[in-house]
Amino acid sequence: MLDRRHLIGALAGLSIALPVTAFAQAYPQKPITLIVPYAPGGATDIIGRVVAEEMSNGLGQRLVVENRAGAGGSVGATAAARAQPDGYTLLLGALTSHSINASLQAKSGFDLKKDLVPIGLAGNVGLALVVHPSVPAKTVPELIALIKAKPDAYSYASSGQGSPQHLSGELFNLKAGTKMPVVPYRGSGPAMTDMVAGQVKIMFDTIPAVLQHVKGGSLRAIATTGTEASPFMPETPTAISQGLAGFEVSSWFGLLAPAGTPQPILDKLNAELNKALQSPKLKEAFALQGVVPKPSTPAEASARIDSEITKWGDLIKTSGIKAE
């Protein structure tokens, strides 16, 4: 039997727990704002809108997408981090870009690990290493040998300073022992135009961005950058399988909430997110963007964020990359 002191303590704990549990059971009682930290029309925005639509069906309240672009995603992420932790403001985070910015931006406005908590992963977009057809190499070892033999002849295009495409090239240099300089562009579009024209010979970009050029023969795919073959380019081997150990790059996306959001609400959102990721409609929409759905637990999402922060932080420090 409980003595008087333990009984009072138990009742006090129960009185605290009941309102939170009841609130979580009633949640949500109004529309939820889903901040997408990029402009409308891009991959992150499309992913966010598909996730919002499918989760709205399960939650019984609308997830309303609010685009807050700027500072490489930091403006929107900061707004989410500073919102009330009540489950009514969420963030569709570009986890890879946020992890890069954590080391590259002196003042990003938020701490990815302290100010936000992961609800779960949404999915990832693989990248591919492509070359202009005039480049004689057809495999990763052949390309490395070619670059080392003619170090002044090859550079790689990137879609912007500090982008996953840019850092893919720097990670390649580190793992392959090459010293390719980067040719920065303002976006993948201009970079791809010069790649197809042969003005730049090598590029790392998302699979959706290169796929039609590869199929049309204006670019050659040397490798994909995941740990396993991409379902969107299954005939192209990974760089890892070709001997480039440790070379893994994907653009990861996930759902996050302000730190302090009650755990029962996080659990409910995680369950609805994972259910949404099983939806045939979502899978079809994701496939059009080259996104592989990745249902997860919050702990798995947290581990992925830790891994991204460590990997890119170490690379930025080693390579001496600076923000624009």
C-alpha positions as CSV (number, residue, x, y, z in Angstrom):
1,M,0.0,0.0,0.0
2,L,1.1,3.6,-0.6
3,D,1.8,5.7,2.4
4,R,0.4,9.2,2.6
5,R,3.5,10.9,1.1
6,H,3.7,8.5,-1.9
7,L,0.0,8.8,-2.4
8,I,0.1,12.6,-2.6
9,G,3.0,12.4,-5.0
10,A,1.2,9.9,-7.3
11,L,-1.9,12.1,-7.4
12,A,0.1,15.2,-8.1
13,G,1.9,13.4,-11.0
14,L,-1.5,12.2,-12.3
15,S,-2.9,15.7,-12.2
16,I,0.0,17.0,-14.4
17,A,-0.1,14.1,-16.8
18,L,-3.9,14.0,-17.4
19,P,-4.2,17.5,-19.1
20,V,-1.3,16.8,-21.4
21,T,-2.7,13.4,-22.4
22,A,-6.2,14.8,-22.8
23,F,-4.9,17.7,-24.9
24,A,-3.0,15.2,-27.1
25,Q,-6.0,13.0,-27.6
26,A,-8.1,16.1,-28.6
27,Y,-5.3,17.4,-30.9
28,P,-5.6,18.8,-33.4
29,Q,-8.6,21.1,-32.9
30,K,-7.7,23.7,-35.6
31,P,-5.6,23.9,-38.8
32,I,-1.8,23.3,-38.5
33,T,0.7,25.6,-40.2
34,L,3.5,23.7,-42.0
35,I,6.4,26.0,-42.8
36,V,8.3,25.2,-46.0
37,P,11.5,27.2,-45.8
38,Y,11.8,27.6,-49.6
39,A,9.9,29.3,-52.4
40,P,6.9,27.7,-54.0
41,G,7.5,25.3,-56.8
42,G,10.7,23.7,-55.7
43,A,11.2,20.1,-54.6
44,T,11.0,21.0,-50.9
45,D,7.7,22.8,-51.5
46,I,6.2,20.0,-53.5
47,I,7.2,17.4,-50.9
48,G,5.7,19.6,-48.2
49,R,2.4,20.0,-50.0
50,V,2.0,16.3,-50.7
51,V,2.8,15.4,-47.0
52,A,0.4,18.1,-45.9
53,E,-2.4,16.8,-48.0
54,E,-2.0,13.2,-46.9
55,M,-1.6,14.0,-43.2
56,S,-4.6,16.3,-43.3
57,N,-6.7,13.3,-44.2
58,G,-5.6,11.3,-41.2
59,L,-5.6,14.2,-38.6
60,G,-9.0,15.6,-39.6
61,Q,-7.6,19.1,-39.7
62,R,-5.8,20.9,-42.6
63,L,-2.0,21.3,-42.7
64,V,-1.7,24.7,-44.3
65,V,1.6,25.2,-46.2
66,E,3.3,28.5,-45.5
67,N,6.4,29.3,-47.6
68,R,9.1,31.3,-45.8
69,A,12.1,31.4,-48.1
70,G,15.5,33.0,-47.4
71,A,19.0,32.4,-46.2
72,G,19.2,28.9,-47.6
73,G,16.2,27.7,-45.6
74,S,17.2,29.4,-42.3
75,V,14.5,32.0,-42.3
76,G,11.7,29.5,-42.3
77,A,13.4,27.2,-39.9
78,T,14.0,30.0,-37.5
79,A,10.3,31.0,-37.6
80,A,9.4,27.4,-36.8
81,A,11.9,27.1,-34.0
82,R,10.5,30.3,-32.3
83,A,6.8,29.2,-32.6
84,Q,4.7,28.0,-29.7
85,P,5.5,24.3,-29.0
86,D,1.8,23.3,-29.2
87,G,1.8,21.2,-32.3
88,Y,0.2,23.9,-34.5
89,T,3.4,25.0,-36.2
90,L,5.6,22.4,-37.9
91,L,8.6,22.6,-40.3
92,L,9.2,20.5,-43.4
93,G,13.0,20.6,-43.0
94,A,15.6,20.2,-45.7
95,L,17.8,18.3,-43.2
96,T,20.9,18.1,-45.4
97,S,20.8,21.8,-46.2
98,H,20.1,22.7,-42.6
99,S,23.0,20.5,-41.4
100,I,25.4,22.2,-43.9
101,N,24.2,25.7,-42.8
102,A,24.8,24.8,-39.2
103,S,28.6,24.9,-40.0
104,L,28.6,27.3,-42.9
105,Q,26.5,30.1,-41.7
106,A,27.9,32.1,-38.8
107,K,24.4,33.1,-37.6
108,S,21.7,30.9,-38.9
109,G,19.1,32.0,-36.3
110,F,18.4,28.6,-34.8
111,D,20.0,25.5,-33.5
112,L,18.9,22.4,-35.4
113,K,19.4,20.1,-32.4
114,K,18.3,22.4,-29.6
115,D,15.5,24.4,-31.0
116,L,13.7,21.8,-33.0
117,V,12.7,18.2,-32.4
118,P,12.2,15.6,-35.2
119,I,8.8,14.0,-35.8
120,G,10.2,11.7,-38.4
121,L,11.9,11.5,-41.8
122,A,9.9,12.1,-45.0
123,G,12.3,10.8,-47.6
124,N,15.5,11.5,-49.5
125,V,16.5,12.5,-53.0
126,G,19.6,10.8,-54.5
127,L,22.3,12.5,-56.5
128,A,24.2,11.4,-59.5
129,L,27.7,12.1,-60.8
130,V,27.4,12.9,-64.5
131,V,29.9,13.9,-67.2
132,H,29.8,15.4,-70.6
133,P,30.0,12.7,-73.3
134,S,33.4,14.1,-74.4
135,V,34.9,12.8,-71.1
136,P,36.3,9.4,-71.9
137,A,35.8,7.9,-68.4
138,K,32.9,5.6,-67.9
139,T,33.5,4.5,-64.3
140,V,34.5,6.2,-61.1
141,P,38.1,4.7,-61.1
142,E,38.6,5.8,-64.7
143,L,37.4,9.3,-63.9
144,I,39.7,9.6,-60.9
145,A,42.6,8.4,-63.0
146,L,41.7,10.9,-65.7
147,I,41.5,13.9,-63.3
148,K,44.8,13.0,-61.6
149,A,46.5,12.7,-65.0
150,K,45.2,16.0,-66.2
151,P,44.5,18.1,-63.0
152,D,44.2,21.4,-64.9
153,A,41.7,20.0,-67.4
154,Y,38.7,19.3,-65.2
155,S,36.5,21.2,-62.9
156,Y,33.0,20.6,-61.7
157,A,29.8,22.7,-61.8
158,S,27.8,23.3,-58.7
159,S,24.3,24.9,-58.2
160,G,25.6,27.2,-55.5
161,Q,28.0,27.7,-52.7
162,G,27.3,25.4,-49.8
163,S,24.7,23.4,-51.7
164,P,24.6,19.6,-51.4
165,Q,25.7,19.6,-55.1
166,H,28.8,21.7,-54.2
167,L,29.7,19.7,-51.2
168,S,29.3,16.4,-53.1
169,G,32.2,17.6,-55.3
170,E,34.3,18.5,-52.2
171,L,33.5,15.1,-50.6
172,F,34.6,13.4,-53.9
173,N,37.9,15.3,-53.8
174,L,38.5,14.2,-50.3
175,K,37.7,10.6,-50.8
176,A,39.3,10.3,-54.2
177,G,42.4,12.4,-53.5
178,T,41.6,14.7,-56.4
179,K,41.7,18.6,-56.4
180,M,39.0,19.5,-58.9
181,P,38.1,23.2,-58.6
182,V,34.4,24.2,-58.4
183,V,32.6,26.4,-60.9
184,P,29.7,27.9,-58.9
185,Y,26.4,28.8,-60.6
186,R,23.3,30.4,-59.3
187,G,21.1,27.3,-59.5
188,S,21.1,24.0,-61.3
189,G,19.5,25.4,-64.4
190,P,22.4,27.5,-65.6
191,A,24.9,24.9,-64.5
192,M,23.1,22.2,-66.5
193,T,23.0,24.4,-69.6
194,D,26.8,24.7,-69.6
195,M,27.2,21.0,-68.8
196,V,25.1,20.0,-71.8
197,A,27.1,22.5,-73.9
198,G,30.4,21.0,-72.7
199,Q,31.7,24.2,-71.1
200,V,32.0,22.3,-67.9
201,K,32.6,18.6,-67.9
202,I,31.6,17.2,-64.5
203,M,28.7,17.8,-62.2
204,F,26.9,16.3,-59.2
205,D,23.1,17.0,-59.2
206,T,19.9,15.4,-58.1
207,I,18.7,12.4,-60.1
208,P,15.5,14.2,-61.3
209,A,17.6,17.1,-62.6
210,V,19.9,14.8,-64.7
211,L,17.7,11.9,-65.6
212,Q,16.3,13.2,-68.9
213,H,19.7,14.4,-70.0
214,V,21.2,11.0,-69.3
215,K,18.4,9.2,-71.1
216,G,18.7,11.6,-74.1
217,G,22.5,11.0,-74.3
218,S,23.6,14.6,-73.6
219,L,25.2,13.5,-70.4
220,R,26.6,10.3,-69.1
221,A,26.0,9.0,-65.6
222,I,29.1,7.6,-63.9
223,A,27.6,6.8,-60.5
224,T,24.8,7.5,-58.1
225,T,25.7,8.7,-54.6
226,G,23.6,6.6,-52.2
227,T,24.5,3.5,-50.2
228,E,22.4,1.4,-52.6
229,A,21.3,1.6,-56.2
230,S,18.6,4.2,-56.9
231,P,15.2,3.0,-58.0
232,F,15.2,5.8,-60.5
233,M,18.5,4.9,-62.1
234,P,18.9,1.2,-61.2
235,E,21.3,0.6,-64.1
236,T,23.8,3.1,-62.7
237,P,26.1,1.7,-59.9
238,T,26.8,3.6,-56.8
239,A,30.2,5.3,-56.3
240,I,30.7,3.1,-53.1
241,S,30.2,-0.1,-55.2
242,Q,32.9,1.2,-57.5
243,G,35.4,1.5,-54.7
244,L,35.0,5.0,-53.5
245,A,34.5,4.1,-49.8
246,G,32.6,6.6,-47.6
247,F,31.1,8.6,-50.5
248,E,27.4,8.9,-49.7
249,V,25.3,11.9,-50.4
250,S,21.5,12.3,-50.3
251,S,19.3,15.3,-49.7
252,W,17.2,14.3,-46.7
253,F,13.8,15.8,-45.7
254,G,11.9,15.5,-42.5
255,L,9.1,16.9,-40.3
256,L,10.1,18.8,-37.2
257,A,8.4,20.7,-34.4
258,P,9.5,23.4,-31.9
259,A,11.4,22.0,-29.0
260,G,9.1,21.5,-26.0
261,T,6.2,20.1,-28.0
262,P,4.5,17.5,-25.8
263,Q,5.6,13.9,-26.6
264,P,2.1,12.6,-27.1
265,I,1.6,15.1,-29.9
266,L,4.9,14.2,-31.5
267,D,3.9,10.5,-31.3
268,K,0.6,11.2,-32.9
269,L,2.2,13.2,-35.7
270,N,4.8,10.5,-36.3
271,A,2.1,7.9,-36.7
272,E,0.2,10.1,-39.2
273,L,3.4,10.9,-41.1
274,N,4.4,7.3,-41.5
275,K,0.8,6.4,-42.5
276,A,0.9,9.2,-45.1
277,L,4.2,7.9,-46.5
278,Q,2.5,4.6,-47.3
279,S,-0.1,6.3,-49.4
280,P,-0.1,5.3,-53.1
281,K,-0.9,8.9,-54.0
282,L,2.0,10.2,-52.0
283,K,4.4,7.6,-53.4
284,E,3.4,8.5,-57.0
285,A,3.9,12.2,-56.3
286,F,7.2,11.6,-54.6
287,A,8.4,9.5,-57.5
288,L,7.9,12.4,-59.9
289,Q,10.4,14.4,-57.7
290,G,12.8,11.5,-57.4
291,V,12.0,11.2,-53.7
292,V,12.2,7.8,-51.9
293,P,9.8,7.7,-48.9
294,K,11.6,6.9,-45.6
295,P,9.2,6.2,-42.7
296,S,11.0,6.4,-39.4
297,T,10.8,6.8,-35.7
298,P,11.8,10.2,-34.1
299,A,14.9,8.5,-32.8
300,E,15.9,7.4,-36.3
301,A,15.3,10.9,-37.6
302,S,17.4,12.4,-34.8
303,A,20.3,9.9,-35.6
304,R,20.1,10.9,-39.3
305,I,20.4,14.6,-38.4
306,D,23.3,13.9,-36.1
307,S,25.0,12.0,-38.9
308,E,24.4,14.9,-41.4
309,I,25.7,17.5,-39.0
310,T,28.9,15.6,-38.3
311,K,29.6,14.6,-41.9
312,W,29.2,18.1,-43.4
313,G,30.7,19.9,-40.4
314,D,33.9,17.8,-40.7
315,L,34.1,18.3,-44.5
316,I,33.6,22.1,-44.2
317,K,36.3,22.3,-41.6
318,T,38.7,20.1,-43.5
319,S,38.1,21.7,-46.9
320,G,38.0,25.3,-45.6
321,I,34.7,26.1,-47.4
322,K,33.3,29.5,-46.7
323,A,29.9,31.0,-47.1
324,E,29.3,33.4,-49.9
